[in-house]
């Protein structure tokens, strides 16, 4: 019987179908902490044959204490937290779940746009304080929406925006212009997009900073910025300063630098509360998305433990 270590917070003990499928394949699910603290994980990793991991770091030090490990199945898409070189050097396969949560994240991005444009969370707070005064918002259909990163999620956002009727522009260095147009957006170079759009939504991979003080200075006065991708795409101090001086009208995000330890983020300053919306990684948290991620990650784990190739391997780049 192989042991499958699970540290994704999304893989719930209530996912009886997944647990049953693992058991039916002759394997046992073992739960571990989502924060991936090495001291706590050490005894669990020592006996693990497979690891279904969430967003916590997977380092060479983790892998050094996992002599039996054959596969790391990332419960999601991004693999920035996984040391792919260390895994490859040890012959450990890495997989992810591409497209599993694309619809959910696209929904959430559009929801954040509407919430920011119409100041919905602030309106709710004011009513609870007995303040029924009106703040005038803006219509999504009257905006130019810029989509940075036009993969599955970015294209899903464009499809959802169609009914609202905004001008949609997109930038993606990996897609030819005709593919962008076919998916319902006008292709623009990145700098032109930031200078043009009223609402900018980020769907690019992490490991790069796209929004800093210089780029914020080029953006249109009153722009709304949405980030359901990665916290390192923005300079939080620069965004907070732009919100404070009014050049940026709003920031809506599903992530912050440091996440659960982000209580010191400048974006959580009470003075910015009417212009900032932050949700706790809700983008992928729908029943459908979690079911998809669980099925895809477990399918690859079972395949590898059976001696077959996984369906969704992640390959390190040179």
GIHUHU-V607135 format. One record per backbone hydrogen bond with DSSP energy under -1.0 kcal/mol. CO is the residue of the C=O (numbers start at 0). NH is the residue of the N-H. Records with the same first field share a line. If there is no record, write none. Layout:
CO = NH  NH
This chain:
1 = 27
2 = 48  49
3 = 29
4 = 51
5 = 31
9 = 11
11 = 14
13 = 15
14 = 18
15 = 19
16 = 20
17 = 21
18 = 22
19 = 23
20 = 24
21 = 26
22 = 25
27 = 3
29 = 5
32 = 35
36 = 40
37 = 41
40 = 44
41 = 45
44 = 47
48 = 69
49 = 4
50 = 72
51 = 6
52 = 74
57 = 82
58 = 62
59 = 63
61 = 64
62 = 65
65 = 68
69 = 92
70 = 50
71 = 94
72 = 52
73 = 75
75 = 96
78 = 81
80 = 57
81 = 83
82 = 86
83 = 87
84 = 88
86 = 91
87 = 90
92 = 71
93 = 313
94 = 73
96 = 99
100 = 104
101 = 105
102 = 106
103 = 107
104 = 108
105 = 109
106 = 110
107 = 111
108 = 112
109 = 113
110 = 114
111 = 115
112 = 116
113 = 117
114 = 119
116 = 137
118 = 122
119 = 123
120 = 124
121 = 125
122 = 126
123 = 127
125 = 130
126 = 129
139 = 142
142 = 166
143 = 197  198
144 = 168
145 = 200
146 = 170
147 = 202
150 = 154
151 = 155
152 = 156
153 = 157
154 = 158
155 = 159
156 = 160
160 = 163  164
166 = 144
167 = 185
168 = 146
169 = 187
170 = 148
171 = 174
175 = 179
176 = 180
177 = 181
178 = 182
179 = 184
180 = 183
185 = 169
188 = 192
189 = 193
190 = 194
191 = 195
192 = 196
197 = 223
198 = 145
199 = 225
200 = 147
210 = 234
211 = 215
212 = 216
219 = 222
222 = 248  249
223 = 199
224 = 251
225 = 201
226 = 253
229 = 232
230 = 233
232 = 209  210
234 = 238
235 = 239
236 = 240
237 = 241
238 = 242
239 = 243
240 = 244
241 = 247
246 = 221
249 = 224
250 = 276
251 = 226
252 = 278
255 = 258
257 = 260
258 = 261
261 = 264
264 = 267
265 = 268
268 = 271
269 = 272
271 = 274  275
274 = 250
276 = 252
278 = 280
281 = 284
283 = 285
285 = 289
286 = 290
287 = 291
288 = 292
289 = 293
290 = 294
291 = 295
292 = 296
293 = 297
294 = 298
295 = 299
296 = 300
297 = 301
298 = 302
299 = 303
300 = 304
301 = 305
302 = 307
303 = 306
311 = 95
